Amino acid sequence: MLIFDGMMDSAEETRDGFSFRAGHAALDLCATLTGRAKPSPRDLLASPRDLDRWLKAAGLARAASAAQSDLEIARNLREAVYALAFARAAGKRAAAGARAELNGLAERPGATLRLAEDGHLRATGDTRAMLATLAQDAVRLLGGPLSERIRQCESPTCSRLFLDNSRGGDRRWCSMSPCGNRAKVAEFRRRKRSGAR
């Protein structure tokens, strides 16, 4: 997994209004469409400016100036990664179209990587180069051994995907807050009701 500007090591789950709980930038990109299971999902990448903000919050760029066409590329990347990762988590075969989309984006020229004086990786390039590098990283994730650790949150109200880095490989929720806590409270109430009868 590529680490840009040291940001991927951050324990913060929310940065500039975006969620980073997945453990991998490509899976975090998928979380920019919230409420996938609901009748009206919300796209957090509504404008090129939103894409700029996400790239900075993810640590993929220090500065960005996305165009409308870059936004469409980012959304296509997001949906391809989601389809492929969701299929992987469910143990199913993904649609060829999603694979072709991801591979097509990964074939584009990526960002130039350099080791900075502070020891962190620095990437330079325009928005499309950053997205190509993210696509390349997604290919490594989905085609490598870590793909076995891609999970979908078990909360019935959440459709987020995440990389299970737990020692036992038994992580159930994208985050303890709110999904894990909500599930534990619901289970406690269920047990209390059944024990009271």
Secondary structure as the mmCIF struct_conf table of DSSP 4:
data_model
#
loop_
_struct_conf.conf_type_id
_struct_conf.id
_struct_conf.beg_label_comp_id
_struct_conf.beg_label_asym_id
_struct_conf.beg_label_seq_id
_struct_conf.end_label_comp_id
_struct_conf.end_label_asym_id
_struct_conf.end_label_seq_id
TURN_TY1_P TURN_TY1_P1 ASP A 5 GLY A 6
HELX_RH_3T_P HELX_RH_3T_P1 MET A 7 ASP A 9
BEND BEND1 GLU A 13 GLU A 13
STRN STRN1 THR A 14 ARG A 15
TURN_TY1_P TURN_TY1_P2 ASP A 16 GLY A 17
STRN STRN2 PHE A 18 SER A 19
BEND BEND2 ALA A 22 HIS A 24
HELX_RH_AL_P HELX_RH_AL_P1 ALA A 25 CYS A 30
TURN_TY1_P TURN_TY1_P3 ALA A 31 THR A 32
STRN STRN3 LEU A 33 THR A 34
TURN_TY1_P TURN_TY1_P4 ARG A 36 ALA A 37
BEND BEND3 LYS A 38 SER A 40
STRN STRN4 ARG A 42 ASP A 43
BEND BEND4 LEU A 44 LEU A 44
BEND BEND5 SER A 47 SER A 47
HELX_RH_AL_P HELX_RH_AL_P2 PRO A 48 ALA A 57
TURN_TY1_P TURN_TY1_P5 ALA A 58 GLY A 59
BEND BEND6 LEU A 60 LEU A 60
BEND BEND7 ARG A 62 ALA A 63
HELX_RH_AL_P HELX_RH_AL_P3 GLN A 68 ALA A 90
TURN_TY1_P TURN_TY1_P6 GLY A 91 GLY A 91
HELX_LH_PP_P HELX_LH_PP_P1 ARG A 93 ALA A 95
HELX_RH_AL_P HELX_RH_AL_P4 ALA A 96 ALA A 106
TURN_TY1_P TURN_TY1_P7 GLU A 107 GLU A 107
BEND BEND8 ARG A 108 ARG A 108
STRN STRN5 THR A 112 LEU A 115
TURN_TY1_P TURN_TY1_P8 GLU A 117 ASP A 118
BEND BEND9 GLY A 119 GLY A 119
STRN STRN6 LEU A 121 THR A 124
BEND BEND10 GLY A 125 GLY A 125
HELX_RH_AL_P HELX_RH_AL_P5 THR A 127 GLY A 143
BEND BEND11 GLY A 144 GLY A 144
HELX_RH_3T_P HELX_RH_3T_P2 PRO A 145 ARG A 149
STRN STRN7 ILE A 150 GLN A 152
TURN_TY1_P TURN_TY1_P9 PRO A 156 THR A 157
STRN STRN8 LEU A 161 LEU A 163
TURN_TY1_P TURN_TY1_P10 ARG A 167 GLY A 168
BEND BEND12 GLY A 169 GLY A 169
BEND BEND13 TRP A 173 CYS A 174
HELX_RH_PI_P HELX_RH_PI_P1 MET A 176 GLY A 180
HELX_RH_AL_P HELX_RH_AL_P6 ASN A 181 ALA A 196
#
